[in-house]
Amino acid sequence: MTAPALQARGLVKRYGRVTAIDGADFDLLPGEVLAVVGDNGAGKSSLIKALSGALVPDEGTVLLDGVETHFHSPLDARHAGIETVHQTLALAPAMDIATNLFLGREIRRTGPLGSVLRLLDRGAMRQQAQEQLDALGIETVQHIGQLVETLSGGQRQAVAVARAAMFGRKMVIMDEPTAALGVKESGQVLDLIRRIRDRGLPVVLISHDMPQVFEIADRIHVHRLGRRAAVVRPADATMSQVVSLMTGALRPGDPDAPPNLVDT
């Protein structure tokens, strides 16, 4: 088996008497799209926050490329090469596309203009931003200098995904990237995810849209009651079986259960 790009073992997070993560395990393999599914309250969001630095677990270990890692903030995870696309997208509507792609990572001019006056090299940012959009095959954006507030929902999602792919050296995590999009725009985002995977960058996809999960995922991580219930391949399972695993109506090892790829 290929060594995981990101691995977690025994993660625990408690809020008083509430246990959000209950000994959760996680494995993301290089170059795959791993879908994380689970019922509301299953602990998916808490798990992803622990993997992206937004939450510090009380117990357990996280390994990045086999090396134990401790994230104390999302900035730590970003420095390690993990980019997250949240549902809110974290875009600045009044700024243009290029500025949003480099938000927090702006390129400054060389010499005193950059070091003393801290002027931005907007030309370099626009050029690199356009190269990134071209590399990902994003053709719905008319001009790199277009304000984000003038973009459609799908175009904004494409900008957020492009930014993550631009700076994510290790992996990209996407939280419900098609939740507010129509059929056509959702298809465009799924195409973007495929292109990111084809570039060798693994993707974690959190989604409630089961048809989309089965369309794009290489493996499906089923989360239930704060921990990993099973990992299955879409080719080996039906949507009904995955939903049954999510709700507990079906358990790994049951005669009607699909093959489980991990020990739970």
Beta strands, then each sheet from edge to edge (+ up, - down):
strand 1: 6-15
strand 2: 18-28
strand 3: 33-38
strand 4: 59-64
strand 5: 67-69
strand 6: 82-85
strand 7: 171-175
strand 8: 203-206
strand 9: 219-224
strand 10: 227-232
sheet 1: 2+ 1- 4+ 5-
sheet 2: 6+ 7+ 8+ 3+ 9+ 10-
end
